[in-house]
Amino acid sequence: MLNKKLKVLTLAAVTFAFSAEAMATEWNVSLWGKRRAFTEHVEKLAELVSEKTNGEFTLNISYGGLSKNKENLDGISIGAFEMAQFCAGYHRDKNPTITVMELPFLGVENLDQEAAIAKAVYAHPAVKKDLARWNATILMPTPMPQYNLAGVGAAPSTLADFEGMRVRATGGVGKAMKAVGGVPTSMTATEVYNALESGVVTGVAFAPHAHMAFRTVDIAEWWTTNLNPGTVNCPVVANTDALEALSDDHRDALMSSLDEAVTYYIANYNGKTMDAWGPKLDEKGIARVTFTDAELAKFKETVAGPAKDAWIKDMSAKGIPAQELYDLVAGMVAK
């Protein structure tokens, strides 16, 4: 009788353990570099999801261990991992619709506005169709402030000074640099320090967090305070099949945490990162370069209109509702 009871208890324990294991879900998340302001919403999302599911749904975040940053969208498409972050400017032909957010001089004023506009763009049917080609569903934006340049050598004070300058710049920022005579070079963030140190480039376009995270501030001699040519668009996406395969509870835990994760990200960036930026420039002895209103007006006139017109023409030729997407962004900026 005792043996029979033990067998029943053992069977029940095994069944319970199997059920608990079956309920557990682990997602691999492909990021790059190191933990920084740029990734804090993903870190926060992992924390929230784990809390809401009592540890049954976990996000295993890898910084460069799963894929190269330029290959994250490809990895998502084949299900190599379930979640990833990527930047549109790394492979413009793979995600043409969202490059509207990388046009120069859009006039976005802050991270809250950047996030709201990005969410509206991501919800557009053309964008969903575009990303569906890669079996990807956009989860949340990575709002970033306007880029500015840190560099070595003679600091630019007019647009003419950019003539022939080799600048690491992607997306619309790269187009802006090219329009004023610069020579934009596309490379991943992890390659930038060596490129600046060796003289492959003399200027680097980044948001403040990246200048600190990828150590351009360690060798830069000057920083443009107000060039503000644009920024990059770097969404966080999930493999659509993996997202649909989640249990209702786990999917709800994930989706209900997205807004809170982005809110946390913005507060962290506006506070911790920007509060540290000025002191970091002072600590490193980096000169601040501020352009006159006349030079900035000339820059916008030279770059903004032609870049927008060229983007609309190019994307329309590919069957993308480019004017509609641009009007969506411009309309929200104007509010």
Salt bridges, closest charged atoms under 4 A:
GLU40 OE2 - ARG35 NE 2.71
GLU43 OE1 - ARG35 NH1 3.67
GLU47 OE2 - LYS44 NZ 3.20
GLU56 OE1 - HIS250 NE2 3.70
ASP74 OD2 - LYS94 NZ 2.67
ASP93 OD1 - LYS318 NZ 3.74
GLU102 OE1 - ARG92 NH1 3.27
ASP130 OD1 - ARG133 NH2 2.62
ASP218 OD2 - ARG215 NE 3.16
ASP218 OD1 - LYS284 NZ 3.06
ASP248 OD1 - ARG251 NH1 3.17
ASP259 OD1 - LYS119 NZ 3.13
ASP282 OD1 - ARG288 NH1 2.83
GLU283 OE1 - LYS280 NZ 3.66
GLU295 OE2 - LYS298 NZ 3.25
ASP309 OD1 - LYS308 NZ 3.26
ASP314 OD2 - LYS318 NZ 3.84
GLU324 OE2 - HIS124 NE2 2.71
